[in-house]
């Protein structure tokens, strides 16, 4: 990117529920995980009202107690197995591919950071034909279920000529705003994913209903 990356907004996109429209797959896989421990299924609305990280806390809100280690292993395994089957039917969020192309054509940089496992994320993003738009694609390494903050730290450290104050994180979860604040970046949250608007607004950052609005707002915030 060269040194002009210093004063042009850099976007860090989230994947699940932001660029990838996978809510139905996520909720279906969550219900499969619940079935493993005899819990009743939940609706998309219940999911969006209740979802939080770390994931065991989300399960606690629905179970009335934290899952045991054995239950967590069982539920986490079931979730990932069922999600992998269902993800194949998911498309990108409306307008996402065009937005990524436009941002790149405008001479600005963007990267992707996801809590989806790195070894699964990279071929998945490649499969949607959008990998070329990103200067870096990072998925989660290490155990699942935690926060994005530490991963964001590593992600930004690996990006040369990108400063946090000119970086805006676009995601669909309160944790995306937490991760942005952790590194001194800004955040814009999108209502199309894992959280309801009401729960997103608790993060104290701008909340928008489309990715186009998110990118436009991010551009003005980051420059």
C-alpha positions in Angstrom: 0.0 0.0 0.0 2.9 2.4 0.6 2.8 5.2 3.1 -0.5 6.7 1.9 -2.1 3.9 4.0 -1.4 6.1 7.0 -4.2 8.6 6.3 -6.7 6.6 4.3 -9.3 4.5 6.1 -8.3 0.8 6.4 -11.3 -1.5 6.9 -11.2 -4.7 9.0 -14.2 -6.8 7.9 -15.8 -9.5 10.0 -16.9 -12.6 8.2 -19.8 -14.6 9.7 -23.0 -12.5 9.8 -21.2 -9.5 8.2 -19.8 -10.4 4.7 -21.3 -13.9 4.9 -25.0 -14.1 5.3 -25.0 -17.2 7.4 -27.5 -16.6 10.2 -29.8 -19.5 9.3 -26.8 -21.8 9.3 -25.5 -20.5 12.6 -28.9 -20.8 14.4 -29.5 -24.3 12.8 -26.1 -25.4 14.1 -26.7 -23.9 17.5 -30.0 -25.8 17.8 -28.2 -29.0 16.8 -25.7 -28.3 19.5 -28.5 -27.8 22.0 -30.1 -31.1 20.9 -26.9 -32.9 22.1 -27.6 -31.9 25.7 -31.4 -32.1 25.5 -32.1 -28.3 25.2 -35.1 -27.0 23.2 -34.3 -25.2 19.9 -34.4 -21.4 19.8 -35.6 -19.0 17.1 -33.5 -16.6 15.1 -35.0 -13.7 17.2 -34.1 -15.4 20.5 -30.6 -16.0 19.2 -30.1 -12.3 18.2 -31.4 -11.1 21.6 -29.3 -13.5 23.6 -26.0 -14.0 21.7 -22.8 -12.9 23.4 -19.2 -14.0 23.8 -17.5 -16.0 25.2 -19.9 -18.6 23.8 -20.2 -20.6 27.0 -21.8 -17.4 28.5 -24.3 -17.4 25.7 -25.1 -21.1 26.4 -25.4 -20.1 30.1 -28.1 -17.5 29.3 -30.1 -20.2 27.6 -29.4 -23.2 30.0 -29.6 -21.2 33.2 -26.1 -22.4 34.1 -22.7 -22.7 32.5 -22.2 -25.9 30.5 -19.8 -28.5 32.1 -16.5 -29.1 30.3 -18.0 -32.3 28.8 -21.1 -30.5 27.6 -19.1 -27.7 26.1 -16.9 -30.2 24.1 -20.1 -32.0 22.9 -21.9 -28.8 22.0 -18.9 -27.1 20.3 -18.2 -30.2 18.3 -21.8 -30.5 17.2 -22.0 -26.8 16.3 -19.0 -26.9 14.0 -20.0 -30.2 12.4 -23.5 -28.9 11.6 -22.4 -25.5 10.6 -19.9 -26.9 8.1 -22.8 -28.8 6.4 -25.1 -25.8 6.3 -22.5 -23.1 5.3 -22.3 -24.4 1.7 -25.8 -23.1 1.1 -25.0 -19.6 2.4 -24.3 -16.6 0.1 -22.5 -13.3 0.6 -24.5 -10.5 2.1 -26.3 -8.5 -0.5 -23.9 -6.0 -2.2 -20.9 -7.3 -0.3 -18.8 -8.3 -3.3 -19.4 -5.0 -5.1 -18.6 -3.0 -2.0 -15.3 -4.8 -1.6 -14.3 -4.2 -5.2 -15.3 -0.5 -5.0 -13.3 0.0 -1.8 -10.2 -1.6 -3.4 -10.7 0.4 -6.7 -10.7 3.6 -4.5 -7.1 2.9 -3.6 -8.0 1.9 0.0 -7.0 -1.2 1.9 -9.1 -3.8 3.7 -8.5 -7.0 5.5 -10.6 -9.8 7.0 -10.5 -11.0 10.6 -12.8 -13.8 11.7 -13.3 -16.1 14.7 -13.9 -18.9 12.2 -11.0 -21.3 12.3 -8.1 -20.0 10.1 -7.7 -23.3 8.2 -11.4 -23.3 7.2 -11.7 -19.6 6.7 -9.0 -19.1 4.0 -10.4 -21.7 1.5 -14.0 -20.6 2.2 -13.2 -16.9 1.4 -11.3 -18.1 -1.7 -14.4 -20.1 -2.7 -16.5 -17.0 -2.8 -14.1 -15.3 -5.2 -13.3 -12.3 -3.0 -9.9 -13.1 -1.5 -8.1 -10.8 -3.9 -9.8 -7.7 -2.3 -8.0 -8.2 1.0 -4.4 -7.4 2.0 -4.7 -10.1 4.7 -7.2 -12.8 5.7 -6.9 -14.1 9.3 -9.1 -16.6 11.1 -9.0 -17.8 14.7 -6.1 -19.8 15.8 -6.3 -21.7 19.1 -9.5 -22.8 21.0 -12.9 -21.5 20.0 -15.3 -19.6 22.2 -13.2 -16.5 23.2 -13.1 -12.8 22.3 -11.7 -11.2 19.2 -9.6 -8.6 21.0 -6.3 -10.6 21.1 -6.7 -11.8 17.5 -7.3 -8.1 16.5 -4.0 -7.1 18.2 -2.1 -9.8 16.2 -4.0 -8.9 13.0 -3.1 -5.2 13.1 0.5 -5.9 14.1 0.9 -8.0 10.9 -0.4 -5.1 8.7 2.4 -2.8 7.6 1.7 0.9 7.2 -1.7 0.6 8.9 -2.3 2.7 12.0 -5.2 1.9 14.4 -6.5 5.4 14.4 -7.2 5.2 10.6 -8.7 1.7 11.0 -12.4 0.9 11.2 -13.8 -2.5 12.1 -17.1 -3.5 10.5 -18.9 -6.4 12.2 -22.2 -7.7 13.5 -21.4 -8.3 17.1 -20.7 -6.2 20.2 -17.4 -8.1 20.5 -16.2 -6.5 17.2 -16.6 -3.1 18.9 -14.7 -4.4 22.0 -11.9 -5.7 19.8 -11.7 -2.4 17.9 -11.5 -0.4 21.2 -8.8 -2.8 22.5 -6.4 -1.7 19.7 -7.5 1.9 19.4 -9.5 1.5 16.2 -13.1 2.6 15.5 -16.1 0.3 14.8 -19.4 0.4 12.9 -21.8 -2.4 13.6 -24.2 -4.0 11.1 -27.7 -5.2 12.2 -27.9 -8.0 9.6 -26.1 -10.6 11.7 -25.9 -12.2 15.1 -27.2 -9.3 17.3 -30.5 -7.4 17.4 -30.2 -3.6 17.0 -31.0 -3.1 20.7 -28.1 -5.2 21.8 -25.7 -3.6 19.3 -26.6 -0.1 20.5 -25.3 -1.0 23.9 -21.8 -1.0 22.4 -21.9 2.8 22.0 -20.7 2.9 18.4 -22.6 3.6 15.2 -25.1 1.0 14.2 -26.3 0.7 10.5 -28.7 -1.6 8.6 -26.6 -2.1 5.4 -23.0 -2.8 4.5 -23.0 0.2 2.1 -23.9 2.5 5.0 -21.2 0.9 7.1 -18.5 1.4 4.5 -19.5 5.0 3.8 -19.6 5.8 7.5 -16.3 4.0 8.1 -14.6 6.1 5.4 -15.6 9.4 7.1 -14.6 8.0 10.6 -11.2 6.8 9.5 -9.8 9.7 7.5 
